[in-house]
């Protein structure tokens, strides 16, 4: 089928208009926490992957490390990745697209085994999301689990997880709302947390002092 010259001009114009519209949409959209980004690097399967934007606005990407991307357009991120990967590859060709825009999430951060953004589900409680994140890490301070509401009008809630785990106060296992953040703090190395630890430390000090006095008398 042959196209007339005028029909061909119209077809080219429509294609150019469509490309301009898609380009404008790309320029207008700004990357947000929770977005899933598809990163394609030509002829490099190891660097072609999908990454999630973490609550702090960063992504983790091979050879680049942690990179703050919140507020960038996809083309802006392409330029940055092209520049940084150019230190390791010859003339890399990078294409970034949004594979999934932000959905409602719960952000689990700090001393958990798998910090990440997890899908929000109604009626889920604090311990449910901690379980999704693999549970507390070995250095977690179970007495200081912070819940930061997404609603700026609400205050931070500090939860003692021991009281939940020991069934002393299940009411503290609160239901979370969309886009809330959980931050489990790290245990301080030398803070004495209860009287049993104080007594143990005191007995050690007393024993060392006694040995010192006996050695002096000799």
Secondary structure as the mmCIF struct_conf table of DSSP 4:
data_model
#
loop_
_struct_conf.conf_type_id
_struct_conf.id
_struct_conf.beg_label_comp_id
_struct_conf.beg_label_asym_id
_struct_conf.beg_label_seq_id
_struct_conf.end_label_comp_id
_struct_conf.end_label_asym_id
_struct_conf.end_label_seq_id
HELX_LH_PP_P HELX_LH_PP_P1 UNK A 2 UNK A 4
HELX_RH_AL_P HELX_RH_AL_P1 UNK A 5 UNK A 28
TURN_TY1_P TURN_TY1_P1 UNK A 33 UNK A 34
STRN STRN1 UNK A 36 UNK A 41
TURN_TY1_P TURN_TY1_P2 UNK A 42 UNK A 43
HELX_RH_3T_P HELX_RH_3T_P1 UNK A 45 UNK A 47
STRN STRN2 UNK A 49 UNK A 52
TURN_TY1_P TURN_TY1_P3 UNK A 55 UNK A 56
BEND BEND1 UNK A 57 UNK A 57
STRN STRN3 UNK A 58 UNK A 61
TURN_TY1_P TURN_TY1_P4 UNK A 62 UNK A 64
STRN STRN4 UNK A 65 UNK A 68
TURN_TY1_P TURN_TY1_P5 UNK A 70 UNK A 71
HELX_RH_AL_P HELX_RH_AL_P2 UNK A 74 UNK A 85
TURN_TY1_P TURN_TY1_P6 UNK A 86 UNK A 88
BEND BEND2 UNK A 89 UNK A 91
STRN STRN5 UNK A 94 UNK A 100
STRN STRN6 UNK A 105 UNK A 110
BEND BEND3 UNK A 111 UNK A 111
STRN STRN7 UNK A 112 UNK A 112
TURN_TY1_P TURN_TY1_P7 UNK A 113 UNK A 114
STRN STRN8 UNK A 116 UNK A 119
TURN_TY1_P TURN_TY1_P8 UNK A 122 UNK A 123
STRN STRN9 UNK A 125 UNK A 125
HELX_RH_AL_P HELX_RH_AL_P3 UNK A 126 UNK A 132
TURN_TY1_P TURN_TY1_P9 UNK A 133 UNK A 134
BEND BEND4 UNK A 135 UNK A 135
STRN STRN10 UNK A 136 UNK A 136
TURN_TY1_P TURN_TY1_P10 UNK A 138 UNK A 139
STRN STRN11 UNK A 140 UNK A 148
BEND BEND5 UNK A 150 UNK A 151
TURN_TY1_P TURN_TY1_P11 UNK A 152 UNK A 153
BEND BEND6 UNK A 154 UNK A 154
STRN STRN12 UNK A 157 UNK A 159
HELX_RH_AL_P HELX_RH_AL_P4 UNK A 161 UNK A 165
TURN_TY1_P TURN_TY1_P12 UNK A 166 UNK A 167
BEND BEND7 UNK A 168 UNK A 168
HELX_RH_3T_P HELX_RH_3T_P2 UNK A 170 UNK A 172
BEND BEND8 UNK A 173 UNK A 173
HELX_LH_PP_P HELX_LH_PP_P2 UNK A 174 UNK A 174
STRN STRN13 UNK A 175 UNK A 175
HELX_LH_PP_P HELX_LH_PP_P3 UNK A 176 UNK A 176
TURN_TY1_P TURN_TY1_P13 UNK A 178 UNK A 179
STRN STRN14 UNK A 181 UNK A 186
HELX_LH_PP_P HELX_LH_PP_P4 UNK A 187 UNK A 188
TURN_TY1_P TURN_TY1_P14 UNK A 189 UNK A 190
BEND BEND9 UNK A 194 UNK A 194
HELX_RH_AL_P HELX_RH_AL_P5 UNK A 195 UNK A 217
#
